[in-house]
Structures are given as structure tokens and as C-alpha cells.
Amino acid sequence: MTQTTPRYQKTAVNELKALLASSEDLLESLSDQSGEAAEKLRERLTASVAKTKQRLENSADAAASAAQDAADSAQSYVTKNPWTALAIGTVAGVAIGALLTSSLGDRFR
């Protein structure tokens, strides 16, 4: 999940940047145009926004699916190896506790 989610976030950010650049160009062109040409530009802008929204929605769905897959994998592992999972959780808890204790201990001295 840690490798998948940032890729989708990067894709979403790039899509938004491209949409903004495209929108700015179209709106700049639109300010000098009137009539049929302006209407065509508005249609292009609307289509561009709709397309970007769809891509962002697809990216969000894919990220949610990847997160669900990771959660399912973790659940499966814990179900199959409960003692190993307990040991990993204990070691992680002790390590985090030790780090917090040393970090907070330095502040109060």
C-alpha cells in the first residue's frame, strides 16, 4: 500500500495541474472571443473538466481498492499466523514506547 497510494496521489496532482493549465489557457482565449468561438471554447473547457473529474474519480477508486487489498492481506496474515502477528505487534509497541520515552524524557530534564 505504501508504494501504491503515493503513485495515485501523484497522478491526481498531475491531473489537477494539467487541468488548471488547460483551463487558464482556454479562459484566456475566451476573454478575447465572442459568439460561436467562445461557445466552442466553453464546451472544450467543460469537456476537459469532466474528463479530469473522471480520471480523479478512477484514481480514488483504485487507491481505495489498493487499501482494501492491503487490509485484506493483513487480515489474512494475522488469521493464519496469530502468534507471529502478536510478536510483531509487541516488538513494534515496545520500540515505539522506548523511542517516545527517550524523546519525552529529554524534554522534561
N, C-alpha and C positions, 0 to 999 in steps of 0.2 A: 504494500500500500504506500510506503514512503516514496517509492520510485514512481508509482503511477499517478498519484494525486498532484504532485508539482507539475507534471507534464500537462495535465488538463488545465491547471491554473495558468500555466504559461500560454497555452493555446487560447484560453479565454481572454487573457490580457492582450495578446497579439490581435485577436479578432476585434476587440474593442478599439485598439489603437488604429487599426485599418479602417474601421467604421467611422471613427472620428475624422480621420484624414480625408476619407472619401466624402463624408458629409460636408466638411468645411469647403472642399473644392466645389462640390455641387452647389452649395448655398452661395458661395462667392460668384459662381457663374450665373446663378439665378437672379442675383441682385441687378445684373445688367440686362436681363432678358425679360420679355413680357409676351403675353399671348401663348401661342402654341408651343414655342420653345421652352417657356417657363413651365408649362404643364408637363412636358416631357421630362424636364429635369426633376420636377417634383415626383413624378412617377418613378424615376430611377432612384431617387433618394428613398422613397417608400419601399421599393423592392430591396434596396441594399440593407435597410434597417431590418426588414422582415427576414432576410437571409441570415443576417448576423444573429438575430434573436434565435433562429432555429439552430444554428451552429452552437451557440452558447447553451441552449437547452440540451442538445445532444451531448455536449461535453459534460454538463452537470449530471445527466443521466448515467453516462459512462463512469464518472467519478463515484457516484453513489453505488453503482454496480460493483466497482472495484473494492470499495469499502465494505460492502456486504460480503463479497467473496473472501476478503481478508478476515472478517469476523467469523464467517462460517468455518474457515480453515483453522482459526484459533480454537473455536468451539470443538471442532473435531479432534484436534490435537489434545486438548485438555480431557476430553472424554476418553480417548484411547490411552493417555499417559497421565493419569491424575497425580501420581506421586512425583513425577518429573516436573509437572507444572507447578505443584506445590513447592518443590525445592527451588525452582527458578524464581517464583514469586517471593519466597522467603529471602533468598540471596539478594534480589533486587531491592526489597524493602530494607534490609539491613544496610546495604550500600547507600541507599538514599538517606536513610536515617543518620548514618555516620557522616555523610557529606553535610547534611543540614546541621548536625550537632557541632561539627568543627567550624562551619561557616558562621553559625549564630553564636557559638561560644566566643569567637574572636571579637564580635561586636560588643559583647557585654563585659569584656575585661577591661 
